[in-house]
């Protein structure tokens, strides 16, 4: 389901990171902490939390109460951060930890343990409507059976599907069931990360700035077309690996990624066209805030791939 050119890039970067192992402990600790804060902020913000990235850091690291922000927002930040560290500890103890319904419920329990304790760790007992979505959540009485089938499906496909594709589809299946009264989106994104962490990938962040696109590709998956969601998650995975490689191989990556506006001045392509290529994964690119970054090497690779397609294969 992942386009070949995108899977090739992912696999090459994953191999590059694995080749560097064992990774420097100090660098890894800082990266894991950076990603934990970033994931906490973005995942909560997607669901409406009003804390900024800096405020999220201060709440978690300094225990500061931000004036004018709801107490629930503070509790959601600390809850989510604890859930991420639960994942980290789980993987450190047993990288191939068996995924189960109990584990998924434990993630949800951590996500809402202080912010909404009444619904922590339990499947919902009533039906719900999802505001702003065309999707109708599963009937409450069907949830136990659907969750059981989800776990069986996951275990069956652990070895046969590419980890990134598996994580993306599993994430959608959990969101589609919508098994809890609260914390479904945050739990699903952590569930996705659990699958990736088991295989050695870094933590992956769905950015708040991509919220509309994220909901759009989920709706596409609801209608049976999961390819856009898989591509979306694959690009998020690539972004995380780019950040890791930038820290671990600074000499090779320094100054490599530049804004599309800068790259456009040095190539035959407009910024608008480069943006289109980036959004569809046709070129190696990632976002920093709202700005897409790519490299001249990525453009060169794209041009070479187009040239190869134009050259007819010789007949034997």
KENUVEX-175854 format. One record per residue (C-alpha): x, y, z; residue number from 1. Coordinates in steps of 0.001 Angstrom, whole numbers, plus 500000, padded with zeros to 6 digits. Layout:
// KENUVEX-175854
+--------+--------+--------+-----+
:     xx :     yy :     zz : seq :
+--------+--------+--------+-----+
:      X :      Y :      Z : NUM :
...
+--------+--------+--------+-----+
END
This chain:
// KENUVEX-175854
+--------+--------+--------+-----+
:     xx :     yy :     zz : seq :
+--------+--------+--------+-----+
: 500000 : 500000 : 500000 :   1 :
: 502987 : 502326 : 500525 :   2 :
: 504225 : 503662 : 497195 :   3 :
: 507518 : 501989 : 496238 :   4 :
: 509503 : 505227 : 496051 :   5 :
: 508348 : 506237 : 499540 :   6 :
: 508968 : 502796 : 501045 :   7 :
: 512464 : 502808 : 499520 :   8 :
: 513279 : 506096 : 501255 :   9 :
: 511870 : 504877 : 504564 :  10 :
: 513785 : 501612 : 504418 :  11 :
: 517052 : 503363 : 503505 :  12 :
: 516760 : 505795 : 506413 :  13 :
: 515728 : 503076 : 508825 :  14 :
: 518770 : 501052 : 507731 :  15 :
: 520997 : 504115 : 508212 :  16 :
: 519757 : 504546 : 511792 :  17 :
: 520173 : 500845 : 512555 :  18 :
: 523712 : 500970 : 511187 :  19 :
: 524560 : 503651 : 513770 :  20 :
: 523485 : 501463 : 516679 :  21 :
: 524254 : 501363 : 519493 :  22 :
: 523181 : 505003 : 519410 :  23 :
: 524876 : 507547 : 521719 :  24 :
: 522904 : 507375 : 525030 :  25 :
: 523004 : 511151 : 525665 :  26 :
: 521730 : 511982 : 522180 :  27 :
: 519010 : 509332 : 522348 :  28 :
: 517814 : 510530 : 525761 :  29 :
: 517489 : 514098 : 524482 :  30 :
: 515726 : 512984 : 521294 :  31 :
: 513254 : 510787 : 523184 :  32 :
: 512448 : 513638 : 525562 :  33 :
: 512022 : 516097 : 522679 :  34 :
: 509655 : 513733 : 520890 :  35 :
: 507700 : 512973 : 524081 :  36 :
: 506990 : 516679 : 524622 :  37 :
: 506240 : 517270 : 520942 :  38 :
: 503887 : 514291 : 520688 :  39 :
: 502110 : 515274 : 523901 :  40 :
: 501533 : 518815 : 522673 :  41 :
: 500410 : 517905 : 519157 :  42 :
: 498246 : 514913 : 520071 :  43 :
: 496413 : 516879 : 522763 :  44 :
: 496117 : 519975 : 520552 :  45 :
: 494447 : 517928 : 517807 :  46 :
: 491736 : 517119 : 520360 :  47 :
: 491282 : 520764 : 521404 :  48 :
: 493820 : 521264 : 524219 :  49 :
: 494780 : 524963 : 524349 :  50 :
: 498283 : 524711 : 525840 :  51 :
: 501079 : 525876 : 523558 :  52 :
: 504181 : 523756 : 522965 :  53 :
: 506178 : 525865 : 525436 :  54 :
: 503380 : 525743 : 528022 :  55 :
: 503161 : 521971 : 527620 :  56 :
: 506890 : 521724 : 528325 :  57 :
: 506614 : 523941 : 531403 :  58 :
: 503631 : 522014 : 532800 :  59 :
: 505446 : 518695 : 532376 :  60 :
: 508997 : 519691 : 533271 :  61 :
: 508441 : 522434 : 535867 :  62 :
: 504981 : 521625 : 537214 :  63 :
: 503895 : 525171 : 536379 :  64 :
: 500222 : 526151 : 536239 :  65 :
: 499515 : 528345 : 533228 :  66 :
: 497229 : 531244 : 534067 :  67 :
: 494024 : 531339 : 532045 :  68 :
: 494252 : 527735 : 530824 :  69 :
: 491788 : 525051 : 532078 :  70 :
: 492961 : 522576 : 534712 :  71 :
: 491913 : 519745 : 532400 :  72 :
: 494432 : 520922 : 529787 :  73 :
: 497198 : 520667 : 532385 :  74 :
: 496066 : 517189 : 533442 :  75 :
: 495874 : 516013 : 529841 :  76 :
: 499492 : 517077 : 529322 :  77 :
: 500822 : 515159 : 532333 :  78 :
: 498599 : 512149 : 531575 :  79 :
: 499799 : 511873 : 527986 :  80 :
: 503438 : 512338 : 528935 :  81 :
: 503164 : 509494 : 531453 :  82 :
: 501570 : 507283 : 528781 :  83 :
: 504521 : 507873 : 526437 :  84 :
: 507016 : 506933 : 529130 :  85 :
: 504970 : 503822 : 529818 :  86 :
: 505541 : 502906 : 526141 :  87 :
: 509263 : 503632 : 526375 :  88 :
: 509614 : 501471 : 529488 :  89 :
: 507525 : 498703 : 527936 :  90 :
: 509767 : 498541 : 524870 :  91 :
: 512945 : 498656 : 526962 :  92 :
: 511747 : 495688 : 529034 :  93 :
: 510425 : 493637 : 526127 :  94 :
: 510743 : 495028 : 522609 :  95 :
: 508348 : 492434 : 521183 :  96 :
: 505774 : 492780 : 523955 :  97 :
: 502529 : 491051 : 523014 :  98 :
: 499859 : 493510 : 521938 :  99 :
: 496578 : 492809 : 523713 : 100 :
: 493240 : 494389 : 524572 : 101 :
: 494520 : 494910 : 528112 : 102 :
: 497487 : 496869 : 526772 : 103 :
: 495243 : 499117 : 524655 : 104 :
: 492976 : 499730 : 527644 : 105 :
: 496041 : 500496 : 529771 : 106 :
: 497118 : 503161 : 527273 : 107 :
: 493687 : 504778 : 527379 : 108 :
: 493655 : 504568 : 531168 : 109 :
: 496940 : 506483 : 531339 : 110 :
: 495790 : 509048 : 528769 : 111 :
: 492757 : 510043 : 530891 : 112 :
: 493844 : 508902 : 534371 : 113 :
: 493677 : 512374 : 535939 : 114 :
: 491754 : 514365 : 533346 : 115 :
: 488756 : 511992 : 533084 : 116 :
: 489229 : 509132 : 535612 : 117 :
: 485606 : 507956 : 535511 : 118 :
: 486073 : 506470 : 532031 : 119 :
: 489696 : 505340 : 532413 : 120 :
: 490492 : 501818 : 531243 : 121 :
: 486952 : 500738 : 530358 : 122 :
: 485140 : 500303 : 527054 : 123 :
: 482189 : 502638 : 526691 : 124 :
: 478803 : 501316 : 527765 : 125 :
: 476723 : 503604 : 525547 : 126 :
: 476657 : 504900 : 521997 : 127 :
: 478221 : 508213 : 520987 : 128 :
: 478165 : 510676 : 518115 : 129 :
: 481476 : 512027 : 516841 : 130 :
: 481188 : 515789 : 516450 : 131 :
: 482367 : 517116 : 513093 : 132 :
: 482739 : 513675 : 511514 : 133 :
: 480640 : 511682 : 509078 : 134 :
: 481723 : 508476 : 510800 : 135 :
: 479259 : 506641 : 513023 : 136 :
: 480999 : 504963 : 515946 : 137 :
: 480463 : 501253 : 516532 : 138 :
: 477554 : 500153 : 518683 : 139 :
: 478666 : 499808 : 522306 : 140 :
: 477546 : 496187 : 522571 : 141 :
: 479799 : 495244 : 519620 : 142 :
: 482987 : 496776 : 521041 : 143 :
: 484391 : 493729 : 522916 : 144 :
: 484076 : 491532 : 519831 : 145 :
: 485478 : 494216 : 517503 : 146 :
: 488467 : 494842 : 519777 : 147 :
: 489132 : 491107 : 519994 : 148 :
: 489111 : 490926 : 516175 : 149 :
: 491413 : 493960 : 515952 : 150 :
: 494047 : 492288 : 518132 : 151 :
: 493760 : 489007 : 516201 : 152 :
: 494147 : 490897 : 512908 : 153 :
: 497201 : 492720 : 514219 : 154 :
: 498934 : 489562 : 515418 : 155 :
: 498178 : 487839 : 512105 : 156 :
: 499746 : 490685 : 510074 : 157 :
: 502746 : 491565 : 512274 : 158 :
: 505188 : 489747 : 510013 : 159 :
: 503484 : 490121 : 506628 : 160 :
: 502827 : 493891 : 506438 : 161 :
: 505387 : 496669 : 506374 : 162 :
: 505520 : 498125 : 509927 : 163 :
: 504535 : 501621 : 508760 : 164 :
: 501538 : 500335 : 506803 : 165 :
: 500536 : 498084 : 509700 : 166 :
: 500752 : 500964 : 512197 : 167 :
: 498683 : 503281 : 509994 : 168 :
: 495921 : 500750 : 509318 : 169 :
: 495813 : 499579 : 512955 : 170 :
: 495500 : 503207 : 514054 : 171 :
: 492514 : 503688 : 511756 : 172 :
: 490836 : 500472 : 512855 : 173 :
: 491026 : 501520 : 516498 : 174 :
: 489705 : 505019 : 515775 : 175 :
: 486940 : 503512 : 513648 : 176 :
: 485750 : 501309 : 516516 : 177 :
: 485930 : 504296 : 518896 : 178 :
: 485869 : 501983 : 521938 : 179 :
: 486112 : 504575 : 524714 : 180 :
: 484044 : 507523 : 525915 : 181 :
: 487189 : 509704 : 525891 : 182 :
: 490786 : 509534 : 524658 : 183 :
: 490194 : 507537 : 521462 : 184 :
: 492361 : 509671 : 519161 : 185 :
: 495231 : 510018 : 521630 : 186 :
: 495116 : 506299 : 522424 : 187 :
: 495085 : 505376 : 518723 : 188 :
: 498138 : 507549 : 518027 : 189 :
: 499972 : 505939 : 520951 : 190 :
: 498875 : 502505 : 519708 : 191 :
: 500337 : 503370 : 516301 : 192 :
: 503590 : 504381 : 517980 : 193 :
: 503689 : 501176 : 519994 : 194 :
: 503695 : 499164 : 516768 : 195 :
: 506494 : 501317 : 515326 : 196 :
: 508595 : 501351 : 518511 : 197 :
: 508462 : 497547 : 518629 : 198 :
: 510239 : 497489 : 515258 : 199 :
: 512865 : 500065 : 516217 : 200 :
: 511385 : 503231 : 514675 : 201 :
: 511515 : 506527 : 516571 : 202 :
: 508393 : 508089 : 518046 : 203 :
: 506153 : 509567 : 515325 : 204 :
: 504172 : 512790 : 515642 : 205 :
: 500992 : 513788 : 513805 : 206 :
: 501308 : 517569 : 513757 : 207 :
: 498493 : 519825 : 514933 : 208 :
: 499041 : 521951 : 511810 : 209 :
: 498113 : 518891 : 509721 : 210 :
: 494866 : 518311 : 511617 : 211 :
: 492541 : 518959 : 508648 : 212 :
: 494521 : 516676 : 506363 : 213 :
: 494690 : 514046 : 509106 : 214 :
: 490905 : 514007 : 509489 : 215 :
: 490522 : 513980 : 505705 : 216 :
: 492684 : 510869 : 505219 : 217 :
: 490884 : 509146 : 508106 : 218 :
: 487572 : 509798 : 506348 : 219 :
: 489062 : 508364 : 503152 : 220 :
: 489995 : 505243 : 505109 : 221 :
: 486436 : 505089 : 506490 : 222 :
: 485216 : 504809 : 502899 : 223 :
: 487665 : 501975 : 502136 : 224 :
: 490640 : 503903 : 500722 : 225 :
: 493443 : 503628 : 503274 : 226 :
: 496265 : 504573 : 500867 : 227 :
: 496179 : 508344 : 501653 : 228 :
: 496335 : 507603 : 505396 : 229 :
: 499256 : 505211 : 504936 : 230 :
: 501105 : 507841 : 502888 : 231 :
: 500342 : 510485 : 505528 : 232 :
: 501715 : 508311 : 508343 : 233 :
: 504719 : 507281 : 506232 : 234 :
: 505637 : 510948 : 505764 : 235 :
: 505359 : 511489 : 509522 : 236 :
: 507680 : 508512 : 510068 : 237 :
: 510141 : 509950 : 507557 : 238 :
: 510089 : 513297 : 509368 : 239 :
: 511051 : 511615 : 512655 : 240 :
: 513885 : 509696 : 511020 : 241 :
: 515130 : 512894 : 509354 : 242 :
: 515342 : 514539 : 512773 : 243 :
: 517218 : 511561 : 514217 : 244 :
: 519686 : 511535 : 511325 : 245 :
: 520168 : 515297 : 511583 : 246 :
: 521254 : 514858 : 515213 : 247 :
: 523257 : 511655 : 514740 : 248 :
: 524902 : 512592 : 511432 : 249 :
: 525192 : 516407 : 511611 : 250 :
: 528050 : 516660 : 509108 : 251 :
: 526102 : 514816 : 506397 : 252 :
: 522796 : 516599 : 506931 : 253 :
: 523901 : 520158 : 507782 : 254 :
: 522163 : 522663 : 505534 : 255 :
: 520659 : 519904 : 503432 : 256 :
: 516990 : 520660 : 503987 : 257 :
: 515789 : 524101 : 502921 : 258 :
: 512371 : 525790 : 502496 : 259 :
: 510595 : 525125 : 499216 : 260 :
: 510814 : 528835 : 498371 : 261 :
: 514618 : 528595 : 498486 : 262 :
: 514792 : 525321 : 496573 : 263 :
: 512454 : 526692 : 493879 : 264 :
: 514989 : 529405 : 493063 : 265 :
: 517591 : 526750 : 492258 : 266 :
: 515429 : 524326 : 490267 : 267 :
: 513062 : 524434 : 487267 : 268 :
: 510037 : 523936 : 489557 : 269 :
: 507788 : 526507 : 491198 : 270 :
: 507232 : 526549 : 494965 : 271 :
: 503601 : 525545 : 494330 : 272 :
: 504633 : 522498 : 492307 : 273 :
: 507230 : 521489 : 494902 : 274 :
: 504546 : 521778 : 497580 : 275 :
: 502371 : 519366 : 495594 : 276 :
: 505256 : 516905 : 495241 : 277 :
: 505985 : 517142 : 498967 : 278 :
: 502368 : 516587 : 500026 : 279 :
: 502095 : 513472 : 497877 : 280 :
: 505446 : 512089 : 499020 : 281 :
: 506997 : 512318 : 495549 : 282 :
: 510063 : 514065 : 496931 : 283 :
: 511873 : 513635 : 500226 : 284 :
: 510443 : 516430 : 502369 : 285 :
: 509189 : 517150 : 505858 : 286 :
: 507510 : 519935 : 507792 : 287 :
: 508942 : 522221 : 510439 : 288 :
: 505934 : 524073 : 511802 : 289 :
: 503899 : 524972 : 508722 : 290 :
: 506882 : 525103 : 506360 : 291 :
: 507815 : 522271 : 504023 : 292 :
: 511544 : 521583 : 503666 : 293 :
: 513292 : 519595 : 500960 : 294 :
: 516753 : 519313 : 499438 : 295 :
: 518466 : 519668 : 496084 : 296 :
: 519382 : 515981 : 496349 : 297 :
: 515689 : 515136 : 496633 : 298 :
: 514859 : 517157 : 493530 : 299 :
: 517710 : 515488 : 491652 : 300 :
: 516383 : 512074 : 492673 : 301 :
: 512896 : 513031 : 491484 : 302 :
: 514256 : 514209 : 488112 : 303 :
: 516231 : 511001 : 487663 : 304 :
: 513175 : 508855 : 488417 : 305 :
: 511127 : 510758 : 485821 : 306 :
: 513903 : 510346 : 483272 : 307 :
: 514054 : 506585 : 483843 : 308 :
: 510315 : 506314 : 483210 : 309 :
: 510692 : 508122 : 479888 : 310 :
: 513464 : 505854 : 478581 : 311 :
: 511886 : 502762 : 476953 : 312 :
: 513213 : 499385 : 478029 : 313 :
: 515264 : 497518 : 475421 : 314 :
: 513660 : 494429 : 473968 : 315 :
: 515583 : 491160 : 474231 : 316 :
+--------+--------+--------+-----+
END
